[in-house]
Amino acid sequence: MKDCKSCAKLNIGTFNVRGCSSELKRTQLLQDFENYKLDILCIQESKTKNGGDWTYSGHRFILFESDSQHYGNGFIMNKTLVPSIIKTWCVSHRLCALEISLKSSDKIRDKKIKSLTILNSYAPTTALARNKPESLDEYSNDLQTTYNSLTNNTFPILAGDYNSKVGSKKEGKNSIGSYPKGYRNENGDKLIEFCEQNKLFISNTAFKKAARHRATWIGCRKDKDNNTTIHIYNQIDFIICKQQHKHLINNAQSFGGTIISSDHKLVKTTIDISKHSPWKVKEKTQCATKTRLNIAQLGQNKNVTHNYTEQLGQLLSQVDEEQKLIQNKFRDDNIHDEEPYFGQARKLKSSITEKEVRASINNLNNGRALGSDNISGEFLKFAPHLIDNKIAKILNQTFERHEDLNINEGLLSDSFA
């Protein structure tokens, strides 16, 4: 991407960091940001009540204020994107947004798309939603209202910790890919309902990955019977785009092994927005319009076949100065780096006959793509048999005289005259 005004691939990440209020944790997070080659990182659970805005090696690090030190969202933006930032705003301690300019050169065909907007979410857990349903309702209303406020000239991306297990894909649901993980829970029902209503697609369910690259949260519980620890791997962090844009997703998966310590994994999605017509620059080229011939008529319409055979026969029986000029032109332009023949030129012991030429022509398949000479098998099949003698003579002379023959290049022999 490297310059939002000429971007191709955009690497967007989401990561519940479980706190980054200290300078050490912010430094570790920036190392992860660079190690995973991200352009934008959405942060949840910053646990920074007062927020902050810093610059590290040119990258911009923004944390928004929060009503509780247990929450807090933010962004890290690559230094190449910093000049393109239009605005950032905080909706609540669970939702914030970032808008980046995508205004490009005059070559862009669709001038309507001007920006990319990312909504960064931290949804209530299932337990909290059960105990305090109003918290989930408030968050859901904020998310829907903010999404509705986005204009048609922005490219929307939703990312964050949704605390939702979407489960397997069900018939009639277009918001989930073929490779989700786990079983759907109550929060998952809410998220799927939101995605279906707004025609959105969860990108990190679309790719066949190992289980470790689909799980985004790692937990554990005690087995009371055996007194052992059971590890739990859930997929609850997502990056979401419009269904109509899902073909732009190149890859989406989670990554373990980050420097900063968290029970969540970093989720990264790569979007190739150069494939989307508003950003795809195409040079206008002028090309000659080719006449499409209905070759099938040669075998189906007797009048067409008769007229074609008769007119071609007349052309083959005539040789004028123009044809000779064409023959000489092709012969002069025919230059080869290697000698195609060996030994002295000599007459074939058994010459190629008209019968053999006709048999070969009749074995040609119909309906095949045309070569560079634009001559189809049907043209030869329904041509008058006068052409068989011409072709046989040309083929024999290529061997007897060591003359090059390249039918696709249109090389003509004197014998065709």
Secondary structure, DSSP 4 states (H G I P E B T S, - for coil): --SGGG--EEEEEEEE-S---SHHHHHHHHHHHHHTT-SEEEEE----SS-EEEEETTEEEEE---SSTT---EEEE-TTTGGGEEEEEEEETTEEEEEEE----TT-S--S--EEEEEEEEPPPHHHHHH-HHHHHHHHHHHHHHHHHS-TTEEEEEEEE------S--TT--SS-S---S---HHHHHHHHHHHHHTEEEGGGSS---GGGT--EEEEEEETTTTEEEEEEE--EEEEEEGGGGGGEEEEEEE---SS--SB-EEEEEEEGGGSTTT--------PPPPPP-TTHHHH-HHHHHHHHHHHHHHHT---HHHHHHHHHHHHH---SS----S-----SSPPPHHHHHHHHHTSPTTPPP-TT---HHHHHTS-THHHHHHHHHHHHHHHS-----GGGT---GGG-
